[in-house]
Amino acid sequence: MEYTTGTPSWRLVLRRAIRGLRPRRVGQRQRGWSVGVPLIALAAGLLFTTSARTADGTALRDDRRPQLAQLIADKRERLAGRERQAATLRAEVDQSASQLAVVDQPVKHARQLADSQRAAAGFTTVRGPGLTVVLNDSPRRDAGTGPDAPGNDDLVVHQGDVQAVVNALWAGGAEAMSIMDVRVISTSAVRCVGNTLLLHGQVFSPPFKITAIGEPTALHQALESAEGVQQFRDAVADFGLGYQETVEGNVTVRAYDGSSDLRSARVAE
């Protein structure tokens, strides 16, 4: 015999129904059919109920599958279109880059030419032997009142004095020069306001230091032969102005880092 717990399954009910249909004796055939028909109906109802629960209220064959297939096909087509668009854009970028390379050749040549002349223009740091000249005001505080007494202008360093030293050092073969550690370039202008020095928008007080890189002996000889420098030296002896030369074994003149108003120039051959 078969024993089950809980609600019997539809298979068990069906087996019991079929088993009840088997006539064992002729006299019992009519009673077997009368009992078996309700059992078969009950088993069929259980079967339909189980199928309905399994389908969960939906069709056993999902009618959304064609829609999903169409959605996937649409996505693939859209992706393919974007890949074709990306390939077109890449080709346009490559073509533009090749055209830009042709146009950029003159610009590249101009940049190379400018880089080759940066040192001569003063935009690179220079190191080497040289000479430093320091100019200073006289320590006297008053000019005096006698007929031979010096005036106030005789006791200070003037713009012409600084320019005389700078021009002499250039004439002596200076490769680079700085005034008060500010690089002197072709557009540098030395101006004095009272007893102060104005250079590239900066104001300096004496003593004024001028450093040049070059062969020290040649620089010294150029200073000795410069008329403006000799006049300042005479004022040193007469009025107590300060003048000092120092030979530099290895000195640094920094690159010019300010702005330049010069639009175009040509370096001397």
C-alpha positions in Angstrom: 0.0 0.0 0.0 1.0 3.7 -0.6 1.0 6.3 2.2 1.3 10.0 1.7 1.2 13.0 4.0 -0.5 16.3 3.2 -2.4 16.8 0.0 -2.1 13.9 -2.5 -0.5 14.7 -5.8 -2.6 14.6 -9.0 -0.5 11.6 -10.2 -1.4 9.6 -7.1 -5.1 10.5 -7.5 -5.0 9.5 -11.2 -3.4 6.1 -10.3 -6.1 5.5 -7.7 -8.8 6.4 -10.2 -7.4 4.0 -12.8 -7.0 1.3 -10.3 -10.7 1.7 -9.4 -11.7 1.2 -13.0 -10.2 -2.3 -13.2 -13.1 -4.7 -12.8 -12.2 -7.7 -10.7 -15.6 -9.4 -11.1 -18.3 -9.1 -13.6 -20.8 -8.1 -10.8 -18.6 -5.2 -9.7 -18.0 -3.6 -13.3 -20.9 -1.2 -13.0 -19.9 -0.1 -9.5 -16.3 0.5 -10.6 -17.4 2.8 -13.4 -19.7 4.7 -11.1 -16.9 5.3 -8.7 -14.1 5.9 -11.2 -15.7 8.7 -13.3 -15.7 11.3 -10.4 -12.2 10.4 -9.6 -11.1 11.0 -13.2 -12.8 14.3 -13.2 -11.1 15.3 -10.0 -7.7 14.3 -11.3 -8.3 16.3 -14.5 -9.3 19.3 -12.4 -6.1 19.0 -10.4 -4.1 18.8 -13.5 -5.6 21.9 -15.0 -5.1 23.8 -11.7 -1.4 22.8 -11.5 -0.8 23.9 -15.1 -2.5 27.3 -14.4 -0.3 27.8 -11.3 2.8 26.9 -13.2 2.0 29.4 -16.0 1.3 32.0 -13.3 -1.5 33.5 -15.3 0.5 33.8 -18.5 0.8 31.8 -21.7 3.2 28.9 -21.6 4.7 30.1 -24.9 6.1 33.7 -24.3 4.9 35.9 -27.2 7.5 38.6 -26.2 10.4 36.7 -27.7 9.9 38.2 -31.2 9.8 41.7 -29.7 13.1 41.0 -27.8 14.7 39.7 -30.9 13.7 42.9 -32.8 15.0 45.0 -29.9 18.4 43.3 -30.0 18.6 43.7 -33.8 17.8 47.4 -33.5 20.5 47.9 -30.8 23.1 46.1 -33.0 22.1 48.3 -36.0 22.5 51.4 -33.9 25.9 50.3 -32.6 27.0 49.6 -36.1 25.9 53.0 -37.2 27.9 54.7 -34.4 31.0 52.7 -35.3 30.7 53.8 -38.9 30.3 57.4 -37.7 33.4 57.1 -35.4 35.4 55.7 -38.3 34.4 58.7 -40.5 35.4 61.1 -37.7 38.7 59.4 -37.2 39.4 59.7 -41.0 38.6 63.4 -40.9 40.9 64.0 -37.9 43.7 62.2 -39.7 43.2 64.2 -42.8 43.1 67.5 -40.8 46.3 66.5 -38.9 48.1 65.8 -42.2 47.0 69.2 -43.6 48.0 70.9 -40.4 51.5 69.3 -40.6 52.0 70.9 -44.0 50.8 74.3 -42.9 52.8 74.1 -39.7 56.1 73.7 -41.4 56.7 77.5 -41.7 55.7 78.0 -38.1 58.0 75.2 -37.0 60.9 76.7 -39.0 60.3 80.1 -37.4 60.3 78.6 -33.9 63.5 76.8 -34.6 65.1 80.0 -35.8 63.8 81.9 -32.7 65.2 79.2 -30.4 68.6 79.4 -32.1 68.7 83.2 -31.4 67.5 83.1 -27.8 71.0 83.2 -26.4 72.0 86.3 -28.5 68.7 88.0 -27.5 69.3 87.5 -23.8 66.7 84.9 -23.0 69.1 82.2 -21.8 71.3 82.1 -18.7 75.0 82.6 -19.3 77.9 81.6 -17.1 81.6 82.2 -17.4 84.5 84.6 -16.5 83.9 88.3 -16.5 84.1 91.6 -14.8 82.0 93.5 -12.2 81.9 97.3 -11.9 80.3 99.0 -9.0 79.4 102.8 -9.1 78.4 104.6 -5.9 77.5 108.1 -4.8 79.9 110.2 -2.8 79.7 109.9 1.0 79.6 113.7 1.3 76.3 115.0 2.6 76.6 118.7 1.5 78.1 120.3 -1.6 79.7 123.2 0.2 79.5 127.0 -0.4 83.0 128.0 -1.8 83.6 129.0 -5.4 85.3 125.7 -6.1 82.9 123.6 -4.0 81.1 120.8 -5.9 77.4 120.9 -6.6 74.9 118.3 -5.6 75.0 116.8 -9.1 78.7 116.2 -8.7 78.2 113.9 -5.7 75.8 111.3 -7.3 76.0 108.7 -10.1 74.1 109.8 -13.2 72.5 108.0 -16.0 75.3 108.9 -18.4 77.9 107.3 -16.0 76.0 104.0 -16.0 75.6 104.1 -19.8 79.3 104.9 -20.3 80.3 101.7 -18.3 77.7 99.5 -20.1 78.8 100.7 -23.6 82.4 100.2 -22.8 81.8 96.6 -21.6 79.8 95.9 -24.8 82.7 97.3 -26.8 85.1 95.1 -24.9 83.4 91.9 -26.2 80.9 91.2 -23.4 78.7 88.2 -24.2 76.0 89.0 -21.6 75.4 91.7 -19.0 73.2 92.5 -16.0 72.6 95.7 -14.0 71.6 95.0 -10.4 71.2 91.4 -11.4 68.6 92.3 -14.1 69.5 91.1 -17.6 70.3 93.8 -20.1 68.9 93.1 -23.6 68.6 95.1 -26.8 65.5 97.0 -25.6 66.9 97.8 -22.1 67.0 101.6 -21.3 68.9 103.0 -18.4 67.3 106.0 -16.7 68.0 107.9 -13.6 65.4 109.6 -11.5 67.3 111.7 -8.9 69.9 109.4 -7.5 67.9 106.2 -8.3 68.1 104.0 -11.3 65.1 102.9 -13.3 65.5 99.7 -15.3 62.6 97.6 -16.8 60.1 99.2 -14.5 62.2 98.5 -11.4 63.8 101.2 -9.2 67.2 100.7 -7.7 69.3 102.8 -5.3 73.1 103.1 -5.4 75.5 101.4 -5.4 74.9 100.3 -8.9 76.4 96.9 -9.8 77.1 96.1 -13.5 78.3 92.6 -14.4 79.6 91.5 -17.8 80.7 88.0 -19.0 83.7 88.1 -21.3 87.4 88.0 -21.3 88.4 90.1 -18.2 91.5 91.7 -19.7 89.7 92.9 -22.8 86.8 94.2 -20.7 89.2 96.1 -18.5 91.0 97.7 -21.5 87.7 98.8 -23.0 86.9 100.6 -19.7 90.3 102.2 -19.6 89.9 103.6 -23.1 86.3 104.8 -22.8 86.1 108.6 -22.4 82.9 108.6 -20.3 84.4 106.1 -17.8 87.6 108.2 -17.5 85.5 111.3 -16.7 83.7 109.4 -14.0 87.1 108.3 -12.6 88.2 111.9 -12.5 85.0 112.7 -10.5 85.9 109.9 -8.2 89.2 111.6 -7.4 87.7 115.0 -7.1 84.4 114.4 -5.3 84.8 111.0 -3.6 82.5 109.0 -5.9 82.8 105.2 -5.7 84.3 103.1 -8.5 85.4 99.5 -8.2 86.3 96.8 -10.6 86.3 93.1 -9.7 87.5 90.2 -11.9 85.1 87.3 -11.9 86.4 83.8 -12.4 82.9 82.3 -12.9 79.9 84.5 -12.7 76.2 83.9 -13.7 74.1 86.3 -15.7 70.5 85.2 -15.5 68.1 85.0 -18.5 65.8 87.9 -19.1 62.4 87.0 -17.8 60.4 90.1 -18.4 58.3 91.3 -21.3 59.7 92.8 -24.5 58.1 95.4 -26.6 60.3 94.6 -29.6 58.2 93.3 -32.5 61.1 92.2 -34.8 64.8 92.3 -34.9 67.8 90.7 -36.7 70.8 89.4 -35.0 74.1 90.8 -36.4 76.1 88.2 -38.4 
